[in-house]
Amino acid sequence: MLYPVFVHQENNSAYGAILPDLPGVHSAADDPEALPCLIQEAVELMYDGESGMPPRPSPVSAHRSDPQYTDGFWMLVDIDLAKINTRAVRLNISLPEHLVGKIDHAAAARRMSRSAFLAMAAEHELSTASPAT
């Protein structure tokens, strides 16, 4: 979900980032290109799934006239809210029996449950797969 982020720099120091829609979430980096990753981490620390989910983002135009957001620039950062809500969801799937055996063997070798192994494999595939066109 795209959140507006106000980025400012004072006296050639690090770039500071403020998320107006998420009070208390701040970040800083020497390069503005590093901010999206660091902002994601800050949001994950603030909203751990147990303390609730972040509110929906507002448009940048809702904040532009606020006098505290001057002498900087706006950027939109895509916050992956799926990384915040880590509550397990039970599901029923069907797989070929030989594949289940291979999964169980690989999971046991890693001292993982079948569910943890499948979640890890899905995360890996989703992070390395090219976006759908």
Secondary structure in CASP SS format (residue, H / E / C, confidence):
PFRMAT SS
TARGET T0000
AUTHOR 0000-0000-0000
METHOD secondary structure of the structure
MODEL  1
M C 1.00
L E 1.00
Y E 1.00
P E 1.00
V E 1.00
F E 1.00
V E 1.00
H E 1.00
Q E 1.00
E C 1.00
N C 1.00
N C 1.00
S C 1.00
A C 1.00
Y E 1.00
G E 1.00
A E 1.00
I E 1.00
L C 1.00
P C 1.00
D C 1.00
L C 1.00
P C 1.00
G C 1.00
V C 1.00
H E 1.00
S E 1.00
A E 1.00
A E 1.00
D C 1.00
D C 1.00
P H 1.00
E H 1.00
A H 1.00
L H 1.00
P H 1.00
C H 1.00
L H 1.00
I H 1.00
Q H 1.00
E H 1.00
A H 1.00
V H 1.00
E H 1.00
L H 1.00
M H 1.00
Y C 1.00
D C 1.00
G C 1.00
E C 1.00
S C 1.00
G C 1.00
M C 1.00
P C 1.00
P C 1.00
R C 1.00
P C 1.00
S C 1.00
P C 1.00
V H 1.00
S H 1.00
A H 1.00
H C 1.00
R C 1.00
S C 1.00
D C 1.00
P C 1.00
Q C 1.00
Y C 1.00
T C 1.00
D C 1.00
G E 1.00
F E 1.00
W E 1.00
M E 1.00
L E 1.00
V E 1.00
D E 1.00
I C 1.00
D C 1.00
L H 1.00
A H 1.00
K H 1.00
I C 1.00
N C 1.00
T C 1.00
R C 1.00
A C 1.00
V C 1.00
R C 1.00
L C 1.00
N C 1.00
I C 1.00
S C 1.00
L C 1.00
P C 1.00
E H 1.00
H H 1.00
L H 1.00
V H 1.00
G H 1.00
K H 1.00
I H 1.00
D H 1.00
H H 1.00
A H 1.00
A H 1.00
A H 1.00
A H 1.00
R C 1.00
R C 1.00
M C 1.00
S C 1.00
R H 1.00
S H 1.00
A H 1.00
F H 1.00
L H 1.00
A H 1.00
M H 1.00
A H 1.00
A H 1.00
E H 1.00
H H 1.00
E H 1.00
L H 1.00
S H 1.00
T H 1.00
A C 1.00
S C 1.00
P C 1.00
A C 1.00
T C 1.00
END
